[in-house]
Amino acid sequence: MEKDKLAWLSSTSESSSQTYTNYIWDLSADRVGIIDNIGEVWLWHMDTDRNLLVTFEIDWEKHPAEVQQTEWTLRGRPFNRKRFALPLSGHYPGQLDETKFIPETDCLNHTFAHKTVARLVSKVEENVMMDLVYDCPINKLSARWIDHDLPPKASYNLLHCCDLLTPYISYQWNASLGQLHICNTANNTSRMRPYQWECREIQGGEKEPFGDQEVLCLFSPDGVQIWCFNPNFIPSLLKDNSVEERS
């Protein structure tokens, strides 16, 4: 969602191939633009001020991985396309393989002003993630490995319950430990943070994090627990009910 425009992808599988359709809904005009029969898009960025949609398709079978970047108008007309090798930052000893990566469904394609981040996870290796980062003003796509520093027995399925609160900070629920894994890719650090159960929580189970740099919300069937990072932004209702402040 960018101002009054909403973009989303839909995939169609035919035999062994998979194509994508990108829909752009102009809410102010109640009109939907369609970009049809494009390849597997791993990241897209929308700039409504420039009437621009940028999509990135990646061939992981090539070494280094090859990117096809296409620029479209929001009406669905392509006007620029180029190919280049994907630059990687950080070190990972494994071999890139198309079968290893899948978009993280809850974290995929978050736009923060002029920067978009898409998170990918390994389907076959534990605790392996990568962020694709597109910086629109300088028209640059980069990829960074996410290094984990997790305690023993903290491994878990990375395909659930994650949210990017900023381009660099993510919160991910670890159901096996009942804790949150906080990852900061700006300084390449991570930590586990305990979750304090509330007496009215009955079902337990998964927590779905969402929020921004001011507040983190953890949703479950029992309700929503709110973590406020800035005491000045705590609503009066929470103060009156003695909700614990967290930083």
N, C-alpha and C positions, 0 to 999 in steps of 0.2 A: 504494500500500500504506500503510495507516494502522493501526498496532497489529495486531489480528487480522482486519482487513477489507481486501479487495482489490477495487478498482473498475477497470473498463475499458469502452471503447466499441467497438461494432461497427456498421458502416454497411451499409445496403441501398439499392441504386439501383433505382428503378422509373421507366421512361421518362425524363423530364427532372427528376424530383424525387429527393431523397436523404433518407432518414430514418435515425435512429440509435437503437440500443438500448444502455442502460447496464446492465451487470451488476455486482452487488455480492455478492461471495462472503464470507460469514461463516465463516472458517476454524475457529473454535472450535465452532460449531454444525453445520458442514458443510452450510450452506444458502445458496442463491443467490437473491437478490432481483433482479427484472427491472423496469426502467423502459423501456417500449416506445414506439415511434412518436414520438420527440421530434425536433426539428429538428437542424440541423448545430451541434453543440456545439464551441465554440472553447476553452473552459476549464471545468474542473469542480474543485470542492474538496470533500473529505470530512472531516467532523469527527465522529469516533466517539463522543467524550464527550457530544456534544449530539444524537446520532442524526440527523445532518444531512448531506445532499448538496446542493451548490449548483451549478447548471449555468448557462452563459451562451451564448446564441445571439446572433449579430450580423448585422444587415442592413447590409452594406457599401454597398448601392446608395443608401441615404439619406445626406443630408449635413446635419448630422453623422451618422455611423453610429449606428444605433439598437440598443440591447441589450435582450434579454429575459432577465431573471434569474428563475430558478425554484428554490424551495427544496423539497426532498423529504425524507421520512423514508427511512431506509435500507431500509425494506420496499417503497419505491417509491410512496408516496402523496404527491402534491403538496399543499402547504398554504399556499404564498405565491408570488405572481408579480407582477412589476412590469416596466415599460419605462422606459428613460431614454437620453439621448444619451451617447455614449462620450466622456469627456474625454481629450484628447491632450496630452502634454507634449513639448517639443522642437519643432523646425521641420522640415518636409519640404515641398518645393515641389510635389510631384506631387499627383494627385487620387486619393483613396481609391476603390478599385474592387474589387468582389467577386472579379473574375477575376485580380487581382494577387496575392492572398495565399493561402498554403497553410500548414498547420501544419508546423513543423520536426519530422520524425518522431522524431529522436533526442533532441530537447530538449523535446518537448511535455509540458506538464503535470507539472512537478516541484513537489512540496509540501515546504516547509521550515517545520515546526511549524505556525503559524497562517497562513502566507502561501503562496500558490500562484502560480507563474509559468508562462506558456505562451508559447513563442516562435513567431512567424509570420515567413515570409520571402516576398519577392516572387518571382513566377514569371517576370516579364518584365524586371525591372530588377536589374542587378548590385549586390551588396553592400548591399541594402536589407533591414533586419530591423526587427521591432517586438516588444516584449514586452507581453503582457497580464499585469497583476499584480492579484491579489485578496487583500486584507487582511481576514481573517475577523472579528477582534475589532471592527473599526469598520465592517464590512460595506461595503467600498468596492472597486470595480473601476476601475483606471486603465490607460492605455496610454502607452508611451514609445517614441519612435523611438531606434534605436541608430545613433549617428553613427560612421562609420568613418574612421580616419586610417591608410590603408594605403599602403605604398610602391608605386612604379610596377610594373606587371605583376603585382600581387598579387591581382587579381580572381580569383574562383573560384566554383564552384557552392556555394551556402550550404546545400543540402539534404542534406549528408552530414557525418558524423563530428563531432558537436558534443555537448558536455555542459555543463550548468549545475552548477557546484560549490557555489554559494551563490545567494541570490536576485538577486545583482548581478554575479557573475563567471562568465564562460563561457570555455571553451577549445574552439577549433575547428581541426581539421586542415586545412592548405592543401597539397594534394597537388602543385600546380604548383610551389611553392617549397620543399616539404619542411620547412615550418615550422608553428608553432602561432600562431594568431591569438587573443590574450587580450583580452577585452573587459570593462571595468568600467563598468557603467551607473550606479553610485553617483556617480562623478565624471566620467562621460562621456568616458572615455579608452580607448584601445586601443593595442596594440603587437604586433609580431611577435617570436616567440622561436625561435631556431634549435633544431633537433633534432640531437642527437649520435648518429650511427649507431653501433651496436655491431658488433664484428667478426663475430659469429655471425648477424647479420641478412643473409638472402640474398634474399628475395623483394621486400622494400621495399614500395612501394605505399601503400595507405590505412592510416591509424592511427585506431583508434576510442578516443577518450578517455572515461574515466569515473572518478569519485572523489568526494571531498568537500573540505572546507577544510583537511584535514590531509595528503592524499595525492592525487596524480593518477596514474592508470594509463593507459598507451597500449598498446592491444592490436593485434596484427597476427598473420598466420599464423606468424611467426617466434617469437612469444612476447609477453611483457608487459614493458615498461619502466616502472619506478616512479620517480616524482618525489616526493620528500618535502619539504614546505614547512617542517616543524618538525623540526630535528635530534633532538629528544628523542623523537620518535615513530618513528625509524628502527628496524625490526626488527634483532635481532642477526645474523640470517642475511645481511641486506644489508650490514651493516657488515663482516662477515667476508669477503664477496666483493668489498669495495671498490667498491660501487656509488656512483656520484657523487651527492652531495647537490645539490639544486637549490632555489632560493628564488624 
